[in-house]
Amino acid sequence: MAVLSMEAYENLQFKSDVYFKLQEAEQEAEMTDQRYSSKEVLKAMKGAIGGE
């Protein structure tokens, strides 16, 4: 049995989530030729959080 602090556990969960999201993005990139510029991505992110 391993014991982790809450902070260590949350950090591990965050890293796992990021890794999973990157894997999903790589799979999607392999299935489509659609690409977005950094400006398009930034605009979409700002729109999603109400920044623009």
N, C-alpha and C positions, 0 to 999 in steps of 0.2 A: 504494500500500500504506500502511496506517495501522498505527502501533505504539501500543499501550496498555499501561499498567502493569497488573499483575494486579488491583490494587485497583479501577482504573477499569473493567476488563472485568467483574469480579464485580458492581460497582455497576450497570453497564449491563444485565447478565443479570437481576439482581434486579428492576430497574424493568420490564424486558420481561415477566418472570413475573407481576408484580403487575398490569400492564396486561392481560395475557391472562386472568388470573383475573377481573378486573373485567368484561371483555367477556363471559366465560362467564356470570357472575352476571346481567348485564343481559339476556342472551338467555333465561336461565331465568326471570327475573322476567316477561318478556313472554309466556312460554308458560304460566304458571300464576298463579292468584290466591292461592296459599298464601303467607302472610307470617308471619314470626317476630318476637317481641318481642326487645328487647336482653337481657332476663333469660333467655329461652329459648336464645338463641345462646350467652350466657356459660356457662350450665349445660352445654350440649352440648360446648363447647370444653373446659371443665374435666373433663368426663367422658372426653373423647378423650385427654387427657394424664394422666389418673389423678389429677386434683386433687380429685375428689369422687365 
